[in-house]
Structure formats: C-alpha cells, structure tokens
Amino acid sequence: MYQNYKNVEIVKPGGLELKDRLVGVQRVTKVTKGGRAFGFSAIVVVGDENGVVGHGLGKSKEVATAIAKAIEDAKKNLVRIPLNKATLPHEQKGKFGGARVFIKPASQGTGVIAGGAVRAVLEAVGVHDVLSKSQGSSNPHNVVKATFDALLQLRDAHTVAKQRGISVEKVFKG
C-alpha cells in the first residue's frame, strides 16, 4: 500500500494505545430483481496521537460491523509520520483521485485549521497546530487518501541530513 514512498516506517499495532475516529458512513444500495439490498461502508482513521496513524474501509449490511471492519483494516495499515513538536516539519501537498490537500505547519497555539476528513486524520496523528486547505473533490475516501499522501511525503531534518550525507546543522545553515 505504501510502496511508492521512500521513508515510510510501517508500525505494528501491538502495545499502542490507538484511538479511532469515524470519518464517514455511506449507505450503499444494490438493486436486484427482488428489490433493493442496502449495505453500509465506513471509513475510519486510527492513531495514537503521537505520530502513528492508519486508515481503513469496512463494508457490511450493518453499520456497527462496517465500523468494526474498518477499524481492523486501519490497524493493519499503520505508519509513523515525522512530527516537529506539535506541528509538521514543512508544508506539503497531497493528491489522490480528484482530491487535493495542502497542509502547512503553524505556530504554537494556532490549533488544527482543517475541515472534515483532513481534521480527523491530522488529529489522529497528533498534530495540534496546522493550517490546511482541501481542494477539488470532497469525497471523504479520496480526501483521507490525499491527506495520507501529503503526510507520507513529509521528512524531518534528521532524515534529510542522513539522505544527503551531511550534518543536521548544515541542512539548516547551508
């Protein structure tokens, strides 16, 4: 799932205190010759609010089982996101399908300036000060994946220094 990203650290759910956030539940209808068959799909974001986050999709005939399946799926897709105290290391754009998300670090005390699905993902990661803008499609599935695209492209100063083979001070001072 995350093979297109270079610096992704996949995390096992054991020993983590994960909190789940329901992003959305959709009622899906399948028309058959006997009438309509209703089902539900749920998208959930789980995180430890300390840099570890995952998202999952669950489908079922009942809402509760769809949410439970989504939580289990999310726990299988956990990744570690680099954070700089309570914000992000740098600004980043992410896209998935028709959804475009822009996230930008903010000064302490700003809060999470984000809406809907982006807010759920950023709060699950543990970001407390961030500015964001969601453009294009507002489909929650694609917005969550676009937010993950932006978060997975983030790199902290230590990673950049290691990749370039220089010291951390030289990264900032040139």
N, C-alpha and C positions, 0 to 999 in steps of 0.2 A: 504493500500500500504506500509506503514512504520511500520506495527505491529511487525516485527521481531527485531526492535531496541528499546533499553531501554529509551534513553534520548532524544527522538525526540520531538521537540516543533513545532507543526503544526501552521502555521500563516495564518490569513485571509488577502486577498489582499486589503481590504479597507484601504485607507489612505496611501498606499505605492506608491512610485514613481518607478514603475518597468520598467526595460529596457529589451527588448528581443533580443536574439541572435539566428540567424538561424544556426543550426549545419549542416543540410544536407537535400537535397530534392532528392528523388528517383522516377524514372519513373517506374511504375509497369504495366505489360501487362497481360491481361486476354484474352486467346484465346477462342473464341466462334465459332459456325458454321457460323456466319455472318462475321467473320474476327477477328481482334484484337481490344480489348477495352483498351484504355490507361487511366491510373489514376496516381495520384501522392501521395506520402506520405512525410510528412515533420516532422522533429524533431527539436524542439525549446527549448531553455533554457531561462527562465526569472529570473531576480534577481534585488535587489535594490542596489547592490554593497556595502552592509553593513551587510552581514551575512544571508540574506534571499534569497533562491533560489528554483526553481522548474523546472521540465522538462515535456514536453508534446509531444504527437504524434497526427498528424492530417492527414486525408486521404480524398481526393476529386478528382473530374475529372479535376479541375483546380488548378494550383499552388497557386494562391492567396488565395483561400478558404481553401486549405490544411494548409497553414501557419496560417491563422486566427484561424482555428480549433485547431491547435497545441498550439497557444498562450493561447487560452481559457482553454485548458486542463492543460497547465503548471500552470496557475493561480490557479487551483483547487488543486494543489499538492505542495504548498509552505511549506518549512521547514526552521527553523533557525539553522545555523551552528555556533558553537563556534569559534571565531577568537581571536588571540593574536596580537593585533595591526594590522599590515598589512600582517601577516602570520598565519600559523597554530599553534595549541598548541603542536602537536607532529607528528611524522611520522606515516603513516598508509597505509595498503594495502587493496585494494578492488577488488572484483571479481564479474562478472556476466557472465554466459554462458562461452564462450571461451576467454573473455576479462579479462585481469589483469591490474590493475593500482596501481602504488606506488607513494604516494605523501609525500613530506618531507619539513619541514619548512626551510627557508633560511634567511640569514642575510639581513639587510636593504640595498636596492639598487640593489639586485640581479635581480629582475624582475620575470616575470612568464616564467619559463623554462618548457614549455609544448607544445604539438602539437595538432592540430585539435580539436576534441571533448573535450578533457581534458581542453584545454586552454579556450574554450567557457564557460565551467562550472565554472572554477576557477575565471575567470574574472567577471562572473555574480555574484558570491558570494561576491567578493570584496577583494580577496587575491591579493596582489601586489608583494610579494616575496615568491616564492615556487619553488622547484625542483620536477619534476615528470618524471615517466617512464611508458609508456604504453606497455604492453607485450601481446603476444597471438593475439587474433582476433582484427582486426582494424575496424570491423563493428561499425559505429558510434552509433547505438542504444545501443549495448552492452557496448561500451566504456563509454557512458554517464551514464548508469546504474551502471557500475563498479565504476566510479568516485563518484557517489552518495553513493554507498555502503561504500567507504572509508570515505567520508565526514560525513556520519551519524554515524560512529563509533567513531568520534573524541569526546573527553571530555576535558573540561577546568579544571583548578586546583580547582575551587570552587565546581564543580560537584563531582570531585573525593573526596575532603575533606568531603562533605556532605554525600556521599555514605559510606565512611569509618567511619564517626562519629568522625573525628579529625579536628584540625585547618589547615588552609592553609599553615602556616609556617612548620608544622610537615610533610606535604606532600613533601615539598622540602628538608627539613633537616633530615628527617628520624626518 
